[in-house]
Amino acid sequence: MLDQSIPFAPELSDQILSELPEKPAVFALRGGDPDAEPYLNKTANLRKRLERLLSPASADSKRLNLRDSTRSIEYGLTGSEFENRILLYREMRREFPRSYRKRMKLTPPALVKIGWENEYPRAYFTRRLAKSSAFLNAEANSTPRNVYYGPFQSKSFANKFLNDALDLFKSRRCTFNIHPDPTFPGCIYSEMKMCLAPCYGGCTRDDYLVEVRQVQSYLDSRAGSLVSQLEPDRETASANLQFEQASAIHARIEKMKSPWAGVPEIVGRIEQLRAVIVQRSALEDHVALFEFRDGLLYGPVQFNVRGMMHPNPGSGSSSLFAHPLLATPLPIENVGSKPSIKPKAPTLESRVAEALSQIDIRKPERGELVDHLSLLRRWYYRKNRKGEEFITHSGDLPLRRIARGISRVFAGEKEGKPIA
């Protein structure tokens, strides 16, 4: 939130601007009319940005100047570009509920959907998410709900992945509603035996639903559901010296895995996606933790790194001692005739878990699922993104890895990494 507010007068601009911090921030410039729209934006250097906007303008300059119309400055300091964008989104959504997406150029993410609401469901590309209740409670209902996979980098990437994955199955790809009719001529996929052809009654509805469930299991497990079925056969054939058969099965396994080649770690079933993002903080001796859970981005949670022993980048070692208190012998005290050991200091993993437990989980408001997923996708697929991310689709966070990432971000050892 914008927790700082100072009045602004043009005649005192030099003094006011000189007292502003030179740090990343989100700011709002407001005029005298309380009902007027503010000028809301983000910056990597608050003082320099406001000096350009509020200093006296030259007569021949075409640069935006708000000196005469500004009466107050509101701002909130941040520690990173990621936090800047999250805070700007929240302020934009509050100030401009009808136009914030256009102002921030928020594009819905590229997704793959299995639409179970159809009598003959299929997997297809989409950019639309269902309402939050249907999306988040998919597993809690006995009837199948739509499931979504992503976020993909682009529409073309999602479509290529989907086409390669569906080549392994016989589910339909047509877009119209199916009404089985024996006189229907079918399509090229049914001619090539790549579809069960429910359109002209080539299979029963139950048989078709079994095929679609296999598609969903394949996408849920990142090919693991099919690979786990074939690997025992390959090992048995190899043990029996049937090398040609083992080679053929191995080729099939590689074919099952091939659609996932080059697919980033973040891509998976959306309601199961959980990620922790570590960024620099505006507070000294802290890092900012953000968590993506149940379709929403939460944070920042400020994590105090005081007391951590950070790895020495020059030593060639990436090891991290959890906490200096853990490296010292535990003192023993005599209580009566029996010695007792003082309780251990909390480990880094427990401190990380405790920090993340401070997040208050809430229900998403209208449009937030798509917005937050768009913000996460935009940051994740940037080639020069800064900070570190830790992603899981099982619900269990890698707390030890997060602790190491916290140390690296704070020490400035790693500012970004290329996309796989």
Backbone hydrogen bonds in HBPLUS format (Angstrom, degrees):
<---DONOR---> <-ACCEPTOR-->    atom                        ^
c    i                          cat <-CA-CA->   ^        H-A-AA   ^      H-
h    n   atom  resd res      DA  || num        DHA   H-A  angle D-A-AA Bond
n    s   type  num  typ     dist DA aas  dist angle  dist       angle   num
A0004-GLN N   A0075-TYR O   3.03 MM  71  5.27 149.0  2.13 157.3 164.9     1
A0075-TYR N   A0004-GLN O   2.88 MM  71  5.27 152.5  1.95 140.1 147.5     2
A0006-ILE N   A0073-ILE O   2.84 MM  67  5.33 158.5  1.89 150.6 157.7     3
A0073-ILE N   A0006-ILE O   2.81 MM  67  5.33 167.4  1.83 162.8 167.0     4
A0008-PHE N   A0071-ARG O   2.88 MM  63  4.77 164.7  1.90 120.0 116.8     5
A0012-LEU N   A0009-ALA O   2.92 MM   3  5.42 150.2  2.01 117.2 126.4     6
A0013-SER N   A0010-PRO O   3.25 MM   3  5.05 162.9  2.28 110.0 109.1     7
A0016-ILE N   A0012-LEU O   3.06 MM   4  6.24 169.1  2.07 160.3 163.9     8
A0017-LEU N   A0013-SER O   2.83 MM   4  5.83 171.6  1.83 156.5 159.2     9
A0018-SER N   A0014-ASP O   3.10 MM   4  6.06 151.1  2.18 140.4 148.1    10
A0019-GLU N   A0016-ILE O   3.26 MM   3  5.53 146.3  2.38 102.4 111.6    11
A0020-LEU N   A0017-LEU O   3.20 MM   3  5.39 161.9  2.23 106.8 112.3    12
A0046-LEU N   A0023-LYS O   3.02 MM  23  5.72 153.6  2.09 137.6 141.5    13
A0078-THR N   A0024-PRO O   3.00 MM  54  5.44 167.3  2.02 131.8 131.9    14
A0025-ALA N   A0043-THR O   2.98 MM  18  5.60 159.4  2.02 151.0 155.0    15
A0043-THR N   A0025-ALA O   2.91 MM  18  5.60 148.0  2.01 167.3 173.0    16
A0026-VAL N   A0076-GLY O   3.06 MM  50  5.46 155.5  2.12 148.1 154.0    17
A0076-GLY N   A0026-VAL O   2.90 MM  50  5.46 147.9  2.01 153.7 163.9    18
A0027-PHE N   A0041-ASN O   2.91 MM  14  5.74 160.0  1.95 159.6 166.3    19
A0041-ASN N   A0027-PHE O   3.08 MM  14  5.74 161.7  2.12 159.1 164.4    20
A0028-ALA N   A0074-GLU O   2.74 MM  46  5.09 153.8  1.81 147.2 150.3    21
A0074-GLU N   A0028-ALA O   2.94 MM  46  5.09 167.8  1.95 155.9 158.8    22
A0029-LEU N   A0039-TYR O   2.86 MM  10  5.03 155.5  1.92 138.2 145.6    23
A0039-TYR N   A0029-LEU O   2.98 MM  10  5.03 164.5  2.00 143.4 146.4    24
A0030-ARG N   A0072-SER O   3.07 MM  42  5.34 168.8  2.09 150.4 153.8    25
A0071-ARG N   A0030-ARG O   2.71 MM  41  5.91 178.5  1.71 156.0 155.5    26
A0072-SER N   A0030-ARG O   3.16 MM  42  5.34 141.4  2.32 149.7 147.8    27
A0036-ALA N   A0033-ASP O   3.12 MM   3  5.40 160.9  2.15 111.2 117.3    28
A0049-ARG N   A0045-ASN O   3.07 MM   4  6.17 161.4  2.10 155.1 160.9    29
A0050-LEU N   A0046-LEU O   3.04 MM   4  6.17 166.6  2.06 155.4 158.6    30
A0051-GLU N   A0047-ARG O   2.90 MM   4  6.04 143.0  2.04 147.3 158.1    31
A0052-ARG N   A0048-LYS O   3.22 MM   4  6.46 148.5  2.32 141.9 148.2    32
A0053-LEU N   A0049-ARG O   3.21 MM   4  6.52 144.2  2.34 138.4 148.3    33
A0054-LEU N   A0050-LEU O   2.78 MM   4  5.67 149.6  1.87 147.0 153.7    34
A0055-SER N   A0051-GLU O   3.07 MM   4  5.22 138.7  2.24 130.6 134.1    35
A0066-LEU N   A0053-LEU O   2.84 MM  13  5.66 153.2  1.91 148.4 157.4    36
A0061-SER N   A0058-SER O   3.30 MM   3  5.39 166.7  2.32 107.8 111.5    37
A0070-THR N   A0066-LEU O   3.14 MM   4  5.96 127.6  2.43 150.2 158.5    38
A0084-ASN N   A0080-SER O   2.95 MM   4  6.13 150.4  2.04 140.5 149.8    39
A0085-ARG N   A0081-GLU O   2.98 MM   4  6.24 156.7  2.03 148.7 153.1    40
A0086-ILE N   A0082-PHE O   3.06 MM   4  6.37 157.7  2.11 150.5 156.6    41
A0087-LEU N   A0083-GLU O   2.95 MM   4  6.08 170.8  1.96 154.4 156.7    42
A0088-LEU N   A0084-ASN O   2.89 MM   4  6.05 157.2  1.95 147.3 154.5    43
A0089-TYR N   A0085-ARG O   2.93 MM   4  6.08 156.6  1.99 143.5 149.7    44
A0090-ARG N   A0086-ILE O   3.11 MM   4  6.42 159.5  2.15 149.0 153.6    45
A0091-GLU N   A0087-LEU O   3.02 MM   4  6.27 160.4  2.06 151.9 156.9    46
A0092-MET N   A0088-LEU O   2.79 MM   4  5.91 161.7  1.82 154.2 160.0    47
A0093-ARG N   A0089-TYR O   2.84 MM   4  5.98 163.7  1.87 152.6 156.9    48
A0094-ARG N   A0090-ARG O   3.15 MM   4  6.27 146.4  2.26 135.7 144.2    49
A0095-GLU N   A0091-GLU O   2.84 MM   4  6.02 163.4  1.86 154.3 158.9    50
A0096-PHE N   A0092-MET O   2.69 MM   4  5.44 161.3  1.72 150.4 156.6    51
A0099-SER N   A0096-PHE O   3.22 MM   3  5.52 138.0  2.40 106.7 117.7    52
A0100-TYR N   A0096-PHE O   2.96 MM   4  5.30 126.5  2.25 165.0 161.4    53
A0103-ARG N   A0099-SER O   3.02 MM   4  6.25 160.0  2.06 156.3 162.6    54
A0104-MET N   A0100-TYR O   2.95 MM   4  6.06 150.0  2.04 145.5 152.5    55
A0105-LYS N   A0101-ARG O   2.81 MM   4  5.66 110.0  2.30 134.0 150.7    56
A0106-LEU N   A0101-ARG O   2.96 MM   5  5.04 159.6  2.00 141.6 147.2    57
A0105-LYS N   A0102-LYS O   3.31 MM   3  4.87 148.5  2.41  90.2  99.3    58
A0152-PHE N   A0110-ALA O   2.98 MM  42  5.26 175.8  1.98 153.8 155.2    59
A0111-LEU N   A0126-THR O   2.94 MM  15  5.34 153.8  2.01 171.4 176.9    60
A0126-THR N   A0111-LEU O   3.01 MM  15  5.34 157.7  2.06 140.0 140.5    61
A0112-VAL N   A0149-TYR O   2.87 MM  37  5.04 154.9  1.93 144.8 152.3    62
A0149-TYR N   A0112-VAL O   2.76 MM  37  5.04 146.4  1.87 148.2 157.8    63
A0113-LYS N   A0124-TYR O   2.77 MM  11  5.42 172.7  1.78 163.3 165.0    64
A0124-TYR N   A0113-LYS O   2.84 MM  11  5.42 152.1  1.92 150.1 159.2    65
A0114-ILE N   A0147-VAL O   2.96 MM  33  5.44 158.9  2.00 154.6 160.3    66
A0147-VAL N   A0114-ILE O   3.30 MM  33  5.44 155.9  2.36 138.8 145.0    67
A0115-GLY N   A0122-ARG O   3.15 MM   7  5.94 152.3  2.23 165.5 159.5    68
A0118-ASN N   A0115-GLY O   3.42 MM   3  6.16 168.7  2.43 115.7 118.6    69
A0135-PHE N   A0131-LYS O   2.97 MM   4  6.12 155.7  2.03 155.1 163.0    70
A0136-LEU N   A0132-SER O   2.87 MM   4  5.86 173.9  1.87 157.5 158.1    71
A0137-ASN N   A0133-SER O   3.18 MM   4  5.90 145.8  2.31 136.6 144.7    72
A0140-ALA N   A0137-ASN O   3.18 MM   3  5.14 133.8  2.41  95.3 108.1    73
A0270-ILE N   A0148-TYR O   2.97 MM 122  5.75 159.0  2.01 138.8 145.2    74
A0150-GLY N   A0268-GLY O   2.92 MM 118  5.36 155.0  1.99 141.9 145.2    75
A0268-GLY N   A0150-GLY O   3.13 MM 118  5.36 154.9  2.19 128.5 131.2    76
A0158-ALA N   A0154-SER O   3.08 MM   4  6.29 160.0  2.12 144.7 150.2    77
A0159-ASN N   A0155-LYS O   2.91 MM   4  6.11 163.0  1.94 155.2 159.6    78
A0160-LYS N   A0156-SER O   2.99 MM   4  6.12 157.0  2.04 145.7 151.9    79
A0161-PHE N   A0157-PHE O   3.02 MM   4  6.20 166.0  2.04 149.4 153.5    80
A0162-LEU N   A0158-ALA O   2.91 MM   4  6.08 162.7  1.94 148.8 154.1    81
A0163-ASN N   A0159-ASN O   2.91 MM   4  6.05 164.5  1.94 149.0 152.8    82
A0164-ASP N   A0160-LYS O   3.02 MM   4  6.18 163.5  2.05 151.4 155.9    83
A0165-ALA N   A0161-PHE O   2.92 MM   4  6.11 155.5  1.98 150.4 157.6    84
A0166-LEU N   A0162-LEU O   2.88 MM   4  6.04 163.2  1.91 154.5 158.7    85
A0167-ASP N   A0163-ASN O   3.17 MM   4  6.26 130.8  2.42 137.1 148.1    86
A0168-LEU N   A0165-ALA O   3.12 MM   3  5.77 162.5  2.16 115.2 120.6    87
A0169-PHE N   A0166-LEU O   3.06 MM   3  5.24 163.4  2.09 109.3 114.6    88
A0196-LEU N   A0170-LYS O   3.01 MM  26  5.53 149.5  2.11 149.3 140.4    89
A0181-ASP N   A0199-CYS O   2.86 MM  18  6.26 155.1  1.92 139.1 143.6    90
A0184-PHE N   A0181-ASP O   2.93 MM   3  5.48 166.1  1.95 122.2 126.9    91
A0191-GLU N   A0187-CYS O   3.10 MM   4  6.42 153.0  2.18 148.6 156.8    92
A0192-MET N   A0188-ILE O   2.97 MM   4  6.16 142.9  2.11 140.9 150.4    93
A0194-MET N   A0189-TYR O   2.75 MM   5  4.96 164.6  1.77 163.9 159.1    94
A0193-LYS N   A0190-SER O   3.19 MM   3  4.93 160.1  2.23 100.8 104.3    95
A0202-GLY N   A0197-ALA O   2.75 MM   5  4.89 149.3  1.84 157.6 151.1    96
A0201-GLY N   A0198-PRO O   3.25 MM   3  4.76 167.3  2.27  96.8  99.8    97
A0208-TYR N   A0204-THR O   3.06 MM   4  6.36 153.6  2.14 146.1 153.7    98
A0209-LEU N   A0205-ARG O   2.91 MM   4  6.19 156.2  1.96 151.2 157.3    99
A0210-VAL N   A0206-ASP O   3.10 MM   4  6.35 150.2  2.19 145.6 152.9   100
A0211-GLU N   A0207-ASP O   3.28 MM   4  6.61 150.5  2.38 141.5 148.2   101
A0211-GLU N   A0208-TYR O   3.08 MM   3  5.17 118.7  2.48  96.4 111.0   102
A0212-VAL N   A0208-TYR O   3.09 MM   4  6.50 154.0  2.16 149.7 156.8   103
A0213-ARG N   A0209-LEU O   2.95 MM   4  6.17 152.6  2.02 147.8 155.2   104
A0214-GLN N   A0210-VAL O   3.12 MM   4  6.40 143.4  2.26 140.0 149.4   105
A0215-VAL N   A0211-GLU O   3.09 MM   4  6.50 145.8  2.21 141.7 151.0   106
A0216-GLN N   A0212-VAL O   2.97 MM   4  6.33 157.5  2.02 149.9 155.2   107
A0217-SER N   A0213-ARG O   2.90 MM   4  6.14 158.8  1.95 147.2 152.9   108
A0218-TYR N   A0214-GLN O   2.94 MM   4  6.08 152.7  2.02 143.5 150.9   109
A0219-LEU N   A0215-VAL O   3.02 MM   4  6.33 157.2  2.07 150.2 155.7   110
A0220-ASP N   A0216-GLN O   2.79 MM   4  5.96 156.1  1.85 151.6 159.2   111
A0221-SER N   A0217-SER O   3.05 MM   4  6.08 153.9  2.12 144.4 149.7   112
A0223-ALA N   A0218-TYR O   2.93 MM   5  4.76 172.4  1.93 147.6 149.9   113
A0224-GLY N   A0221-SER O   3.06 MM   3  4.91 161.1  2.09 103.7 108.1   114
A0227-VAL N   A0223-ALA O   3.13 MM   4  6.25 170.5  2.14 159.6 162.4   115
A0228-SER N   A0224-GLY O   2.95 MM   4  5.79 161.8  1.98 144.1 148.4   116
A0229-GLN N   A0226-LEU O   3.11 MM   3  5.27 136.1  2.31  99.8 111.9   117
A0230-LEU N   A0226-LEU O   3.28 MM   4  6.61 142.4  2.44 145.5 155.1   118
A0230-LEU N   A0227-VAL O   3.11 MM   3  5.25 127.5  2.40  99.6 112.8   119
A0231-GLU N   A0227-VAL O   2.95 MM   4  6.03 155.0  2.01 162.0 167.6   120
A0234-ARG N   A0230-LEU O   3.05 MM   4  6.37 153.2  2.12 154.1 162.5   121
A0235-GLU N   A0231-GLU O   2.98 MM   4  6.23 160.7  2.01 155.9 160.5   122
A0236-THR N   A0232-PRO O   2.90 MM   4  6.09 155.1  1.97 147.9 154.9   123
A0237-ALA N   A0233-ASP O   2.96 MM   4  6.11 164.3  1.98 147.2 151.4   124
A0238-SER N   A0234-ARG O   2.94 MM   4  6.10 155.7  2.00 145.9 152.9   125
A0239-ALA N   A0235-GLU O   2.91 MM   4  6.06 154.3  1.98 143.6 150.6   126
A0240-ASN N   A0236-THR O   3.02 MM   4  6.24 141.8  2.17 144.7 154.6   127
A0242-GLN N   A0237-ALA O   2.79 MM   5  4.98 151.7  1.86 167.5 159.6   128
A0241-LEU N   A0238-SER O   3.10 MM   3  5.05 157.9  2.15 106.4 109.1   129
A0246-ALA N   A0242-GLN O   2.95 MM   4  6.22 158.2  2.00 150.9 158.1   130
A0247-SER N   A0243-PHE O   2.79 MM   4  5.93 152.4  1.87 143.9 151.2   131
A0248-ALA N   A0244-GLU O   2.99 MM   4  6.24 152.4  2.06 143.9 151.1   132
A0249-ILE N   A0245-GLN O   2.97 MM   4  6.24 158.1  2.02 150.1 155.7   133
A0250-HIS N   A0246-ALA O   2.89 MM   4  6.08 153.2  1.96 143.9 152.0   134
A0251-ALA N   A0247-SER O   2.93 MM   4  6.19 150.3  2.02 143.7 151.4   135
A0252-ARG N   A0248-ALA O   3.09 MM   4  6.42 148.5  2.19 141.6 149.8   136
A0253-ILE N   A0249-ILE O   2.94 MM   4  6.29 152.8  2.01 148.3 155.9   137
A0254-GLU N   A0250-HIS O   2.95 MM   4  6.26 159.7  2.00 151.8 156.6   138
A0255-LYS N   A0251-ALA O   2.99 MM   4  6.21 145.1  2.12 139.3 149.1   139
A0256-MET N   A0252-ARG O   2.95 MM   4  6.28 147.0  2.06 145.7 154.5   140
A0257-LYS N   A0253-ILE O   3.05 MM   4  6.37 146.6  2.17 145.6 154.8   141
A0258-SER N   A0254-GLU O   2.97 MM   4  6.00 133.9  2.18 140.8 152.4   142
A0260-TRP N   A0257-LYS O   2.97 MM   3  5.70 144.1  2.11 123.7 133.2   143
A0261-ALA N   A0258-SER O   3.06 MM   3  5.22 162.2  2.10 110.5 116.2   144
A0263-VAL N   A0260-TRP O   3.09 MM   3  5.21 167.3  2.10 123.3 124.2   145
A0267-VAL N   A0264-PRO O   3.25 MM   3  5.88 154.6  2.32 114.7 120.6   146
A0272-GLN N   A0269-ARG O   3.04 MM   3  5.52 145.2  2.16 112.3 122.7   147
A0273-LEU N   A0270-ILE O   3.09 MM   3  5.15 155.9  2.15 105.0 112.6   148
A0274-ARG N   A0392-THR O   2.99 MM 118  5.41 151.2  2.08 170.3 172.3   149
A0392-THR N   A0274-ARG O   2.88 MM 118  5.41 157.7  1.93 166.7 171.3   150
A0275-ALA N   A0292-PHE O   3.03 MM  17  5.02 153.3  2.10 134.7 142.3   151
A0292-PHE N   A0275-ALA O   2.74 MM  17  5.02 161.3  1.78 148.5 155.1   152
A0276-VAL N   A0390-PHE O   2.93 MM 114  5.20 154.6  1.99 141.6 149.3   153
A0390-PHE N   A0276-VAL O   2.87 MM 114  5.20 143.5  2.00 145.1 156.7   154
A0277-ILE N   A0290-PHE O   2.77 MM  13  5.03 162.4  1.80 145.0 151.2   155
A0290-PHE N   A0277-ILE O   2.90 MM  13  5.03 157.1  1.95 148.0 154.7   156
A0278-VAL N   A0388-GLU O   2.77 MM 110  5.21 165.2  1.79 157.6 162.7   157
A0388-GLU N   A0278-VAL O   3.13 MM 110  5.21 155.6  2.19 139.6 147.2   158
A0279-GLN N   A0288-ALA O   2.90 MM   9  5.11 166.9  1.92 156.6 160.1   159
A0288-ALA N   A0279-GLN O   2.80 MM   9  5.11 159.9  1.84 146.2 150.5   160
A0305-VAL N   A0285-ASP O   3.03 MM  20  5.64 159.1  2.08 133.4 140.1   161
A0287-VAL N   A0303-PHE O   2.97 MM  16  5.31 145.6  2.09 139.6 150.1   162
A0303-PHE N   A0287-VAL O   2.84 MM  16  5.31 173.3  1.84 165.2 167.3   163
A0289-LEU N   A0301-VAL O   2.85 MM  12  4.94 160.6  1.89 137.7 144.4   164
A0301-VAL N   A0289-LEU O   2.82 MM  12  4.94 153.9  1.89 138.8 147.8   165
A0291-GLU N   A0298-TYR O   2.95 MM   7  5.17 155.8  2.01 135.0 142.9   166
A0298-TYR N   A0291-GLU O   2.72 MM   7  5.17 162.2  1.75 150.7 157.1   167
A0293-ARG N   A0296-LEU O   2.90 MM   3  5.48 154.3  1.96 158.5 159.8   168
A0296-LEU N   A0293-ARG O   3.06 MM   3  5.48 170.4  2.07 118.3 121.4   169
A0308-MET N   A0305-VAL O   3.04 MM   3  5.62 164.4  2.06 140.4 140.8   170
A0315-SER N   A0312-ASN O   3.01 MM   3  5.46 160.1  2.05 117.0 123.4   171
A0326-LEU N   A0323-HIS O   2.85 MM   3  5.42 146.6  1.96 118.0 127.9   172
A0327-ALA N   A0324-PRO O   3.18 MM   3  5.38 148.1  2.29 102.5 111.5   173
A0333-GLU N   A0340-SER O   2.92 MM   7  5.33 164.5  1.95 161.7 162.4   174
A0340-SER N   A0333-GLU O   2.69 MM   7  5.33 160.4  1.72 161.2 168.3   175
A0335-VAL N   A0338-LYS O   3.11 MM   3  5.68 163.5  2.14 144.5 146.5   176
A0338-LYS N   A0335-VAL O   3.33 MM   3  5.68 149.1  2.43 132.4 127.6   177
A0351-ARG N   A0347-THR O   3.04 MM   4  6.34 149.9  2.13 145.1 154.1   178
A0352-VAL N   A0348-LEU O   2.85 MM   4  6.13 157.6  1.90 155.9 161.2   179
A0353-ALA N   A0349-GLU O   2.92 MM   4  6.17 165.8  1.94 150.8 155.0   180
A0354-GLU N   A0350-SER O   2.86 MM   4  5.97 153.3  1.93 141.8 149.4   181
A0355-ALA N   A0351-ARG O   2.92 MM   4  6.12 152.4  2.00 143.3 150.7   182
A0356-LEU N   A0352-VAL O   2.99 MM   4  6.28 162.2  2.03 154.9 159.0   183
A0357-SER N   A0353-ALA O   2.96 MM   4  6.10 136.9  2.15 139.0 151.0   184
A0358-GLN N   A0355-ALA O   3.21 MM   3  5.58 157.8  2.26 106.1 112.8   185
A0359-ILE N   A0356-LEU O   3.20 MM   3  5.79 167.0  2.22 114.8 118.8   186
A0368-GLU N   A0365-GLU O   3.11 MM   3  5.54 166.6  2.13 129.4 132.9   187
A0371-ASP N   A0367-GLY O   3.21 MM   4  6.34 163.4  2.24 148.6 153.7   188
A0372-HIS N   A0368-GLU O   2.85 MM   4  5.88 177.8  1.85 159.2 159.6   189
A0373-LEU N   A0369-LEU O   3.13 MM   4  6.17 157.7  2.18 143.2 149.8   190
A0374-SER N   A0370-VAL O   2.92 MM   4  6.02 147.4  2.03 143.9 153.1   191
A0375-LEU N   A0371-ASP O   2.93 MM   4  6.27 154.1  2.00 150.7 157.6   192
A0376-LEU N   A0372-HIS O   2.99 MM   4  6.21 159.4  2.04 146.2 151.4   193
A0377-ARG N   A0373-LEU O   2.91 MM   4  6.04 161.5  1.95 144.6 150.2   194
A0378-ARG N   A0374-SER O   2.90 MM   4  6.02 160.6  1.93 148.5 153.9   195
A0379-TRP N   A0375-LEU O   3.19 MM   4  6.38 159.0  2.24 144.6 149.3   196
A0380-TYR N   A0376-LEU O   2.92 MM   4  6.02 168.7  1.94 155.5 159.3   197
A0381-TYR N   A0377-ARG O   3.13 MM   4  6.11 163.2  2.16 152.2 154.5   198
A0382-ARG N   A0379-TRP O   3.23 MM   3  5.48 165.7  2.25 111.4 114.1   199
A0399-LEU N   A0397-LEU O   2.97 MM   2  5.57 124.8  2.28 109.9  93.9   200
A0402-ILE N   A0398-PRO O   2.95 MM   4  6.23 153.8  2.02 153.5 162.1   201
A0403-ALA N   A0399-LEU O   2.95 MM   4  6.20 153.4  2.02 146.2 152.6   202
A0404-ARG N   A0400-ARG O   3.16 MM   4  6.52 153.0  2.24 145.3 151.9   203
A0405-GLY N   A0401-ARG O   2.90 MM   4  6.17 154.6  1.96 146.7 154.4   204
A0406-ILE N   A0402-ILE O   2.82 MM   4  6.10 150.9  1.90 151.5 159.3   205
A0407-SER N   A0403-ALA O   3.24 MM   4  6.52 156.1  2.30 142.5 147.6   206
A0408-ARG N   A0404-ARG O   3.03 MM   4  6.37 157.3  2.08 149.4 155.5   207
A0409-VAL N   A0405-GLY O   2.93 MM   4  6.11 167.0  1.94 156.5 159.3   208
A0410-PHE N   A0406-ILE O   3.02 MM   4  6.14 165.3  2.04 149.4 153.8   209
A0411-ALA N   A0407-SER O   2.92 MM   4  6.00 158.9  1.96 147.2 153.5   210
A0412-GLY N   A0408-ARG O   2.93 MM   4  5.93 116.4  2.34 135.7 150.9   211
A0413-GLU N   A0408-ARG O   3.01 MM   5  5.15 139.4  2.18 148.4 152.0   212
A0412-GLY N   A0409-VAL O   3.19 MM   3  5.06 144.2  2.33  93.7 104.3   213
